[in-house]
Amino acid sequence: MAVMAKRKEVATVKSAGVDPYVASLLKKITVGKQEIRFRKGQKIFSQGDSADSVYFIQAGRVKISVVSASGKEAVLAMPGPHDFFGEGSLVNQSLRISTAETLEASTVFRIEKRAMIRSLHEQSELSEKFMALLLTRNLDLEEDLCDQLFNHSEKRLARVLLKLARLRTHDVALDANVPVLSHETLAEMVGTTRSRITHFMNKFRTMGLIEYNGELTIRTELLTDLVLHG
Amino acid sequence: MQTTRKVAALKSAKNGSALERLLESIVDGKDLLNFRKGAKLFSQGAEADAIYFIRKGKVKVAVASSHGKNAVLALLGPRDFFGEGCLVGGASARTSTATTLEPSAIFRIEKRAMLRAFQTQPALAETFLTAVLARSVKLEEDLCDQIFNHSEKRLARVLLKLSRFGPHDKLADITVPRMNQVTLAEIVGTTRSRISFFMTKFRKLGLIQYNGNTDIIIMAEALTNSILRD
């Protein structure tokens, strides 16, 4: 077999984040891929379902949550455009360990496990991008874990709000408008009770860190101050 | 040329030995280093320029908060990797500190060498991708554990994880080196005095046994039952 030597500059695995380029790589998958539209609040899969595919978000936002044996719920992530979810199916997860539900009207690709694995074999660029996304995801998860271990619930809420505004604490930031989330959902993301969230959200509003006007306005600079020095 | 390959599934998490074999082909930019117990491989804030693979020994990965609190993110053993955050674009500084818990032999592979190997050896990229996915699943589990469980149950789960360092999944009683209660507190995310209280309770319940001054016997089945019943 003729091997074509390809010399490429090796810099780093390309940084993940919002990357429309992945979408164009996925276009090459023709078999085993479907585009599906969901209304707000629809379940894409549920904890306990058989896990046979990976999802990629083209537009919209999805909530990934887990329910404990005693009925408590925790929100693990809120992936948005150009994020993958449900990728546990590619390893040895045969059942979904979480539930995915749309937070707004969303368009997603559903890619069958076999099709995704085949593409990862065949397209080294896709495999590289996918790895970068997963490595970034793991860094985020480690950060969330540290947040749980170090911070009290008020600071965790501030951090969740900043993440909703899609910011890193070190970015110079503008205020962001996001759809209003129920205090129940925020409680599940922070890992505390609904009543604590209500208390803190009122406090944040009085302090001018957030505003309600149909949407939720997040004053990113003030909130960042709270996270860093509060 | 068209090659058809059997695509089954990404090999499951037990692909550590495959990874080890594939790493053998990396010649430049790879060193096998020997460390004493308690040696620092890298520190939080240091430049991140290499990834590590454990050949023999045990490593603790920990994070310190700006207020001086410590949290242990992972305890790793043979065939585990760490420091992989360096492979992603933006992250150039270590977000954690890695310390050996016993004398260890560890491969240090320069970031550039690893990235080059991904391009020249698709099998390595794929095997590593699977390992990163498995790590992601584990991190989600730890995060759920923090959000759902109280500290006693978290300690029970940490002890069970300690007893499964090897490749075996069976629920046999196992003897592991005793770990100091400060470290256990940093893994669980609670105080040393709580750990001391729970360890005494576990001993009375017959879930653990001290064996001399150096070892602890973990009654895996009894511990599992205590977690599930609760």
Interface residues (C-beta under 8 A of the other chain):
Chain A: M1 A2 K6 K8 V10 A11 T12 V13 K14 S15 A16 V66 S68 S70 K72 A74 L76 E87 G88 L90 V91 N92 Q93 I97 S98 K113 R114 I117 R118 L120 H121 S124 S127 E128 F130 M131 A132 L134 L135 T136 R137 N138 L139 L141 E142 E143 D144 L145 C146 Q148 L149 F150 G191
Chain B: M1 R5 V7 A8 A9 L10 S12 A13 V63 S65 H67 K69 A71 L73 E84 G85 L87 V88 G89 G90 A91 T95 S96 K111 R112 L115 R116 F118 Q119 P122 A125 E126 F128 L129 T130 V132 L133 A134 R135 S136 V137 L139 E140 D142 L143 C144 Q146 I147 F148 G189
